[in-house]
Amino acid sequence: MKLFDNENSDVDYRHIDVLDGIRAFSILIVMWLHIWEQNWLMPIINTPSLSFLRINSINIDWLPRTGYMMVNMLILLSGFCLYLPYARHTIYGEPMPSVKIFCRKRIARIIPSYVFCVLAIFIYNIITGGYTSPDYSMNGDSLFMWKDLLTRLTFTFTLLPDIGMHTLLNGALWTVALEVHFYIIFPFLSKAFTKKPVITYTAMTLISFIYIFWVNGQDEIIYKMHYLPSYLGVYANGFMGALIFTGMTKSIKRNKYAAIFSTIISISCLYGYFLMMYFLGNSQYSTKWQTHYRYHLSLLFLIFAISTAYSVPFYRKIFSNRAAVFISTISFNLYMWHQFIGGALKKHRIPYWSGDTEPNQLGDKPWMWKHFILSIVVSVIIAALTTYLIEKPASKLILRKREKKLDKK
């Protein structure tokens, strides 16, 4: 493996390979959080061999505990990748992307897998009696089940706190609804940003700041903090990042000095992330901290992504290997399925556990490890099957219909 690229080698502005790994690691951290919530397997490693250094253990439980913050990375990457073709139009003079093509690609990417996930979990809850269970808080509301399904299929459930609080259709899907809401306004924002990037960036971040200031003084902040306006600043950073990166690929050549400097910046960003999560973990008002520092964290993530793209080859390989590409490919379905699978396995006592007290509450380490590993394996298998048997075939079918129409013309 080469330590450095050849002098004056260009950075590929079309496919940024490290983004695959960054997306993959982000998804895995979010998945770790949701599975950890079920089994409580603490990532604490005893290190008696390092006792002479006064290091008796290595505790990284802060990583899964704050895993929900990696959603900001996923949203930043979404804004970055969505705007990248428009940045290429600005910097390299490539054709302006079509709104119709954008909408068709988003439908092909999201709808088949999402609808399958929602309907599969809905049928599961019907078969297992989830909506009629005496332990379910909404079992007396005969219409709630249909409201739950209808709002999920129309991406409106995030606007109704009672649905979000009592849903049986996978709480993790709120980010999909957030993305769809953003897709609706993206054609207008991308056009405005292409014409007036500074003004549009300022407007998006200003709206975000004003909304966050308002929502931090409201009741039910846990729901309102995840509405689209609070993430506009993150998307704006993604837009600006795509424009800056594309401009850099035209004017800056990758060489060993730039690679070393970029690697240092990237690692420094990781340390910065650790510090921010440390402060979050020690904050008395963690919910308000999330919204208040959401923009700042996304800016740190953006610097990390760009600097990693220019880093030394062996460091970039961490984020651009085959495993990372595979996880990135199935990431959408992995995100949608993992939380449900972790909870369903535990509910049905898989791996088996007896008694009335849950094994995680008893500190049953063997069960915790079994559940942790099984949840990951099953989630990856189902995500892969859904990706390659549903998402990709359906996507090809949807996009092929457009190609046939163009051929007829």
MARPA-119784 format. One line per field, with one value per residue (C-alpha): residue number from 1; residue in three letters; x, y negated, z negated. Coordinates in pm, whole numbers, plus 50000, padded with zeros to 5 digits. Layout:
# MARPA-119784
i <- NUM, ...
aa <- ALA, ...
east <- X, ...
north <- Y, ...
up <- Z, ...
//
This chain:
# MARPA-119784
i <- 1, 2, 3, 4, 5, 6, 7, 8, 9, 10, 11, 12, 13, 14, 15, 16, 17, 18, 19, 20, 21, 22, 23, 24, 25, 26, 27, 28, 29, 30, 31, 32, 33, 34, 35, 36, 37, 38, 39, 40, 41, 42, 43, 44, 45, 46, 47, 48, 49, 50, 51, 52, 53, 54, 55, 56, 57, 58, 59, 60, 61, 62, 63, 64, 65, 66, 67, 68, 69, 70, 71, 72, 73, 74, 75, 76, 77, 78, 79, 80, 81, 82, 83, 84, 85, 86, 87, 88, 89, 90, 91, 92, 93, 94, 95, 96, 97, 98, 99, 100, 101, 102, 103, 104, 105, 106, 107, 108, 109, 110, 111, 112, 113, 114, 115, 116, 117, 118, 119, 120, 121, 122, 123, 124, 125, 126, 127, 128, 129, 130, 131, 132, 133, 134, 135, 136, 137, 138, 139, 140, 141, 142, 143, 144, 145, 146, 147, 148, 149, 150, 151, 152, 153, 154, 155, 156, 157, 158, 159, 160, 161, 162, 163, 164, 165, 166, 167, 168, 169, 170, 171, 172, 173, 174, 175, 176, 177, 178, 179, 180, 181, 182, 183, 184, 185, 186, 187, 188, 189, 190, 191, 192, 193, 194, 195, 196, 197, 198, 199, 200, 201, 202, 203, 204, 205, 206, 207, 208, 209, 210, 211, 212, 213, 214, 215, 216, 217, 218, 219, 220, 221, 222, 223, 224, 225, 226, 227, 228, 229, 230, 231, 232, 233, 234, 235, 236, 237, 238, 239, 240, 241, 242, 243, 244, 245, 246, 247, 248, 249, 250, 251, 252, 253, 254, 255, 256, 257, 258, 259, 260, 261, 262, 263, 264, 265, 266, 267, 268, 269, 270, 271, 272, 273, 274, 275, 276, 277, 278, 279, 280, 281, 282, 283, 284, 285, 286, 287, 288, 289, 290, 291, 292, 293, 294, 295, 296, 297, 298, 299, 300, 301, 302, 303, 304, 305, 306, 307, 308, 309, 310, 311, 312, 313, 314, 315, 316, 317, 318, 319, 320, 321, 322, 323, 324, 325, 326, 327, 328, 329, 330, 331, 332, 333, 334, 335, 336, 337, 338, 339, 340, 341, 342, 343, 344, 345, 346, 347, 348, 349, 350, 351, 352, 353, 354, 355, 356, 357, 358, 359, 360, 361, 362, 363, 364, 365, 366, 367, 368, 369, 370, 371, 372, 373, 374, 375, 376, 377, 378, 379, 380, 381, 382, 383, 384, 385, 386, 387, 388, 389, 390, 391, 392, 393, 394, 395, 396, 397, 398, 399, 400, 401, 402, 403, 404, 405, 406, 407, 408, 409
aa <- MET, LYS, LEU, PHE, ASP, ASN, GLU, ASN, SER, ASP, VAL, ASP, TYR, ARG, HIS, ILE, ASP, VAL, LEU, ASP, GLY, ILE, ARG, ALA, PHE, SER, ILE, LEU, ILE, VAL, MET, TRP, LEU, HIS, ILE, TRP, GLU, GLN, ASN, TRP, LEU, MET, PRO, ILE, ILE, ASN, THR, PRO, SER, LEU, SER, PHE, LEU, ARG, ILE, ASN, SER, ILE, ASN, ILE, ASP, TRP, LEU, PRO, ARG, THR, GLY, TYR, MET, MET, VAL, ASN, MET, LEU, ILE, LEU, LEU, SER, GLY, PHE, CYS, LEU, TYR, LEU, PRO, TYR, ALA, ARG, HIS, THR, ILE, TYR, GLY, GLU, PRO, MET, PRO, SER, VAL, LYS, ILE, PHE, CYS, ARG, LYS, ARG, ILE, ALA, ARG, ILE, ILE, PRO, SER, TYR, VAL, PHE, CYS, VAL, LEU, ALA, ILE, PHE, ILE, TYR, ASN, ILE, ILE, THR, GLY, GLY, TYR, THR, SER, PRO, ASP, TYR, SER, MET, ASN, GLY, ASP, SER, LEU, PHE, MET, TRP, LYS, ASP, LEU, LEU, THR, ARG, LEU, THR, PHE, THR, PHE, THR, LEU, LEU, PRO, ASP, ILE, GLY, MET, HIS, THR, LEU, LEU, ASN, GLY, ALA, LEU, TRP, THR, VAL, ALA, LEU, GLU, VAL, HIS, PHE, TYR, ILE, ILE, PHE, PRO, PHE, LEU, SER, LYS, ALA, PHE, THR, LYS, LYS, PRO, VAL, ILE, THR, TYR, THR, ALA, MET, THR, LEU, ILE, SER, PHE, ILE, TYR, ILE, PHE, TRP, VAL, ASN, GLY, GLN, ASP, GLU, ILE, ILE, TYR, LYS, MET, HIS, TYR, LEU, PRO, SER, TYR, LEU, GLY, VAL, TYR, ALA, ASN, GLY, PHE, MET, GLY, ALA, LEU, ILE, PHE, THR, GLY, MET, THR, LYS, SER, ILE, LYS, ARG, ASN, LYS, TYR, ALA, ALA, ILE, PHE, SER, THR, ILE, ILE, SER, ILE, SER, CYS, LEU, TYR, GLY, TYR, PHE, LEU, MET, MET, TYR, PHE, LEU, GLY, ASN, SER, GLN, TYR, SER, THR, LYS, TRP, GLN, THR, HIS, TYR, ARG, TYR, HIS, LEU, SER, LEU, LEU, PHE, LEU, ILE, PHE, ALA, ILE, SER, THR, ALA, TYR, SER, VAL, PRO, PHE, TYR, ARG, LYS, ILE, PHE, SER, ASN, ARG, ALA, ALA, VAL, PHE, ILE, SER, THR, ILE, SER, PHE, ASN, LEU, TYR, MET, TRP, HIS, GLN, PHE, ILE, GLY, GLY, ALA, LEU, LYS, LYS, HIS, ARG, ILE, PRO, TYR, TRP, SER, GLY, ASP, THR, GLU, PRO, ASN, GLN, LEU, GLY, ASP, LYS, PRO, TRP, MET, TRP, LYS, HIS, PHE, ILE, LEU, SER, ILE, VAL, VAL, SER, VAL, ILE, ILE, ALA, ALA, LEU, THR, THR, TYR, LEU, ILE, GLU, LYS, PRO, ALA, SER, LYS, LEU, ILE, LEU, ARG, LYS, ARG, GLU, LYS, LYS, LEU, ASP, LYS, LYS
east <- 50000, 50138, 50205, 50139, 49971, 50172, 50262, 50000, 49732, 49378, 49099, 48801, 48519, 48257, 48294, 48431, 48521, 48569, 48205, 48109, 48300, 48190, 47829, 47892, 48050, 47771, 47506, 47693, 47718, 47345, 47277, 47504, 47298, 46963, 47089, 47266, 46934, 46801, 47090, 47290, 47619, 47867, 48177, 48419, 48744, 48955, 49325, 49530, 49836, 49827, 49795, 50155, 50028, 49734, 49499, 49285, 49010, 48910, 48556, 48397, 48034, 48001, 48007, 47679, 47520, 47553, 47503, 47193, 47416, 47551, 47215, 47357, 47638, 47391, 47187, 47501, 47609, 47261, 47280, 47638, 47566, 47235, 47396, 47714, 47576, 47478, 47825, 47974, 47746, 47883, 48251, 48290, 48001, 47824, 47453, 47208, 47033, 46668, 46403, 46212, 46520, 46587, 46233, 46234, 46568, 46451, 46132, 46331, 46574, 46331, 45977, 46011, 46222, 46036, 45688, 45804, 45949, 45636, 45396, 45610, 45626, 45254, 45168, 45404, 45217, 44881, 44997, 45157, 44864, 45073, 44789, 44548, 44792, 44676, 45024, 44989, 44885, 44664, 44487, 44148, 44174, 44049, 44140, 44496, 44630, 44512, 44632, 44968, 44984, 44841, 45068, 45370, 45284, 45229, 45538, 45323, 45370, 45648, 45398, 45175, 45335, 45078, 45173, 45541, 45489, 45276, 45371, 45451, 45587, 45953, 46048, 46373, 46180, 46143, 46461, 46315, 46017, 46257, 46445, 46124, 46012, 46347, 46319, 46000, 46178, 46517, 46450, 46377, 46671, 46920, 46819, 46847, 47178, 47323, 47231, 47304, 47501, 47596, 47250, 47076, 47323, 47269, 46890, 46889, 47111, 46927, 46590, 46745, 46888, 46563, 46361, 46601, 46592, 46212, 46179, 46415, 46157, 45862, 45695, 45732, 46078, 46166, 45938, 45975, 46355, 46342, 46127, 46286, 46360, 46600, 46811, 46826, 47163, 47300, 47174, 47319, 47660, 47621, 47544, 47834, 48064, 47983, 48056, 48383, 48501, 48426, 48612, 48908, 48927, 48978, 49239, 49419, 49624, 49669, 50035, 50215, 50230, 49860, 49784, 49975, 49815, 49467, 49518, 49611, 49300, 49081, 49216, 49180, 48813, 48768, 48913, 48685, 48391, 48498, 48514, 48170, 48019, 48189, 48024, 47692, 47714, 47777, 47511, 47210, 46996, 47108, 46802, 46865, 47238, 47161, 46974, 47201, 47519, 47369, 47503, 47849, 47873, 47773, 48045, 48297, 48168, 48204, 48567, 48628, 48476, 48669, 49001, 48960, 48911, 49255, 49431, 49706, 49606, 49631, 49412, 49159, 49145, 48976, 48679, 48694, 48746, 48507, 48341, 48269, 48129, 47902, 47766, 47716, 47527, 47281, 47286, 46936, 46775, 47013, 46905, 46536, 46548, 46802, 46603, 46295, 46498, 46683, 46355, 46170, 46446, 46437, 46056, 46044, 46326, 46581, 46836, 46624, 46589, 46358, 46181, 46005, 46314, 46492, 46846, 47006, 46865, 47027, 47363, 47359, 47674, 47649, 47294, 47398, 47675, 47449, 47177, 47430, 47588, 47259, 47093, 47378, 47391, 47014, 46997, 47273, 47115, 46769, 46914, 47116, 46820, 46594, 46857, 46934, 46591, 46362, 46538, 46771, 46529, 46248, 46484, 46596, 46233, 46132, 46430, 46399, 46045, 46183, 46451, 46187, 45984, 46290, 46365, 46013, 46059
north <- 50000, 49661, 49410, 49119, 49065, 48953, 48588, 48352, 48623, 48494, 48564, 48729, 48476, 48723, 49009, 48921, 49268, 49182, 49077, 49446, 49525, 49212, 49302, 49663, 49573, 49324, 49589, 49842, 49598, 49522, 49896, 49953, 49704, 49869, 50222, 50105, 49968, 50326, 50522, 50266, 50424, 50166, 50114, 50119, 50310, 50400, 50341, 50485, 50497, 50115, 50069, 49944, 49646, 49613, 49725, 49999, 49990, 49832, 49698, 49592, 49614, 49247, 49358, 49555, 49330, 49030, 49229, 49028, 48733, 48920, 48854, 48506, 48660, 48854, 48540, 48341, 48610, 48604, 48229, 48259, 48539, 48392, 48060, 48207, 48216, 47849, 47768, 47940, 47724, 47412, 47509, 47730, 47605, 47942, 47946, 47832, 48135, 48182, 48153, 48444, 48665, 48564, 48653, 48982, 49083, 48995, 49199, 49492, 49473, 49426, 49547, 49923, 50012, 49774, 49898, 50258, 50188, 50013, 50277, 50566, 50424, 50340, 50700, 50826, 50621, 50749, 51111, 51073, 50870, 50563, 50312, 50515, 50619, 50528, 50384, 50144, 49793, 49737, 50074, 49914, 49678, 49879, 49605, 49553, 49852, 49706, 49359, 49509, 49676, 49389, 49122, 49349, 49400, 49026, 48917, 48701, 48891, 48663, 48376, 48563, 48614, 48876, 49094, 49057, 49141, 49455, 49585, 49952, 49887, 49821, 49493, 49473, 49384, 49021, 48931, 49072, 48839, 48551, 48628, 48648, 48311, 48170, 48326, 48127, 47794, 47904, 47800, 47446, 47430, 47576, 47324, 47035, 47161, 47193, 46833, 46673, 46919, 46677, 46524, 46864, 47016, 46725, 46750, 47127, 47102, 46797, 46975, 47271, 47059, 46870, 47190, 47359, 47055, 47069, 47444, 47454, 47252, 47471, 47778, 48115, 48012, 48376, 48369, 48013, 48032, 48282, 48077, 47969, 47602, 47708, 47901, 47636, 47519, 47873, 47899, 47555, 47675, 47975, 47745, 47512, 47805, 47957, 47622, 47571, 47927, 47915, 47587, 47740, 48032, 47785, 47568, 47795, 48100, 48384, 48421, 48566, 48237, 48166, 48530, 48513, 48182, 48310, 48627, 48421, 48208, 48518, 48680, 48349, 48344, 48689, 48557, 48256, 48491, 48677, 48350, 48239, 48576, 48552, 48216, 48354, 48648, 48411, 48161, 48123, 48025, 48272, 48215, 47842, 47907, 48117, 47839, 47559, 47727, 47907, 47653, 47647, 48027, 48045, 47792, 48013, 48314, 48122, 48034, 48397, 48525, 48287, 48331, 48710, 48697, 48533, 48748, 49006, 49327, 49574, 49347, 49300, 49677, 49699, 49523, 49661, 50037, 50303, 50359, 49986, 49974, 50271, 50120, 49789, 49966, 50127, 49832, 49706, 50042, 50111, 49784, 49864, 50221, 50247, 50087, 50295, 50616, 50555, 50496, 50786, 51034, 50932, 50936, 51292, 51400, 51456, 51548, 51731, 51598, 51709, 51539, 51205, 50985, 50896, 51039, 50699, 50587, 50892, 50820, 51144, 51085, 51401, 51307, 50946, 51057, 51306, 51045, 50784, 51010, 51164, 50823, 50701, 51017, 51033, 50660, 50682, 50989, 50832, 50499, 50675, 50882, 50578, 50375, 50632, 50795, 50492, 50156, 50207, 50401, 50154, 49861, 49999, 50053, 49698, 49539, 49770, 49645, 49295, 49413, 49585, 49265, 49072, 49335, 49303, 48931
up <- 50000, 50096, 49823, 50057, 50393, 50689, 50684, 50830, 50857, 50890, 50644, 50810, 50795, 50918, 50674, 50330, 50210, 49841, 49812, 49837, 49522, 49338, 49412, 49311, 48978, 48907, 48966, 48751, 48460, 48478, 48494, 48197, 47995, 48070, 48007, 47691, 47566, 47576, 47422, 47222, 47327, 47203, 47420, 47129, 47174, 46869, 46933, 46642, 46870, 46879, 46503, 46485, 46684, 46444, 46720, 46569, 46830, 47158, 47153, 47483, 47372, 47469, 47833, 47835, 47572, 47802, 48122, 48211, 48295, 48598, 48762, 48818, 49020, 49233, 49299, 49379, 49629, 49781, 49841, 49968, 50215, 50334, 50418, 50569, 50929, 50897, 50766, 51072, 51286, 51118, 51115, 51423, 51637, 51647, 51741, 51476, 51323, 51413, 51142, 51296, 51290, 50930, 50822, 51008, 50857, 50506, 50554, 50688, 50398, 50111, 50178, 50260, 49955, 49725, 49817, 49785, 49440, 49314, 49449, 49324, 48971, 48982, 49078, 48807, 48546, 48673, 48654, 48310, 48171, 48106, 48142, 47925, 47653, 47299, 47241, 47532, 47423, 47732, 47739, 47675, 47974, 48271, 48521, 48402, 48595, 48926, 48833, 48756, 49096, 49301, 49151, 49206, 49573, 49625, 49426, 49198, 48870, 48746, 48737, 48490, 48146, 48038, 48335, 48263, 47897, 47945, 48288, 48341, 48690, 48614, 48449, 48648, 48963, 48858, 49046, 49368, 49329, 49261, 49582, 49786, 49648, 49756, 50102, 50156, 50117, 50254, 50618, 50502, 50258, 50506, 50772, 50525, 50390, 50740, 50820, 50481, 50263, 49984, 49950, 49963, 49714, 49477, 49508, 49444, 49136, 49003, 49029, 48851, 48569, 48517, 48511, 48266, 48037, 48045, 47999, 47700, 47510, 47608, 47463, 47638, 47757, 47821, 48128, 48246, 48237, 48524, 48760, 49088, 48996, 48720, 48974, 49246, 49114, 49148, 49505, 49578, 49462, 49692, 49987, 49916, 49854, 50193, 50360, 50171, 50230, 50602, 50627, 50442, 50686, 50969, 50801, 50552, 50645, 50398, 50291, 49991, 49799, 49850, 49762, 49432, 49338, 49430, 49227, 48922, 48971, 49008, 48690, 48506, 48609, 48455, 48130, 48156, 48195, 47879, 47683, 47804, 47708, 47369, 47307, 47432, 47192, 46901, 46998, 46769, 47066, 47332, 47552, 47576, 47621, 47930, 48104, 47987, 48119, 48418, 48666, 48506, 48507, 48873, 48955, 48776, 48970, 49297, 49226, 49135, 49461, 49686, 49506, 49512, 49890, 49920, 49657, 49706, 49891, 49601, 49387, 49669, 49707, 49367, 49526, 49879, 49846, 49973, 49636, 49604, 49957, 49883, 49560, 49741, 50021, 49778, 49536, 49607, 49534, 49247, 49088, 49130, 48998, 48717, 48433, 48504, 48529, 48202, 48019, 48184, 48099, 47736, 47725, 47856, 47624, 47897, 47772, 47517, 47166, 46886, 46599, 46571, 46540, 46861, 46883, 46941, 46605, 46443, 46602, 46800, 47010, 47225, 47328, 47392, 47630, 47807, 47855, 47971, 48232, 48348, 48387, 48606, 48818, 48874, 48948, 49208, 49372, 49396, 49514, 49784, 49901, 49910, 50097, 50365, 50401, 50363, 50372, 50666, 50895, 50823, 50878, 51214, 51316, 51224, 51399, 51702, 51766, 51799, 52043, 52257, 52273, 52385, 52651, 52791, 52823
//
